[in-house]
Amino acid sequence: MARSTVDDVRKILKDLRKVTNTYRLYGREHPNTERTAAAFIRALLPVLDKLGRLELQCHADTLTLGEDVVYEDAEAGEFAEVLYREGIQQLTILPGVDKTELLSLVRLLSINLNLPGYEEETLISLLWQADLKHILYEAVQGLVEAVEQSETAAAGELGTF
């Protein structure tokens, strides 16, 4: 991968981390959140045009683009670790993604899943519910099956045992 592309993706992920942190602190409507979200989107769209898609592999404390490390957690509990711990193996952003989908992704990545009201959720289940057409993910298969069974049971579609 070209060095300039790797550097561009590093900036995108740095901007994504900034906007998720700002979103947690101030909420969606705050000027700081809007400013950091706009920077993230401005950085992302030209790179999507160049690459055709942004396909990130998720590891315990890094994100990679092909063989290149494009994000590394500075401390425990940061972005890459959260994706990995939640069972996300790959996150892909496709051309045609719009601001609404990107802000939905930011909102989902900003949720503290340890808070009351989210203890039954996973990032995989939230992404599945959001049904983002231009943001794809690959998850550990056992977690995907558990989410699907949980959703089916919640809808009352499973029989009794």
Salt bridges, closest charged atoms under 4 A:
ASP7 OD1 - ARG3 NE 3.93
ASP7 OD1 - ARG10 NH1 3.58
ASP8 OD2 - LYS50 NZ 3.16
ASP15 OD2 - LYS11 NZ 2.70
GLU55 OE1 - ARG53 NE 3.53
GLU81 OE2 - ARG85 NH1 3.45
GLU101 OE1 - HIS134 ND1 2.80
ASP131 OD2 - LYS133 NZ 2.67
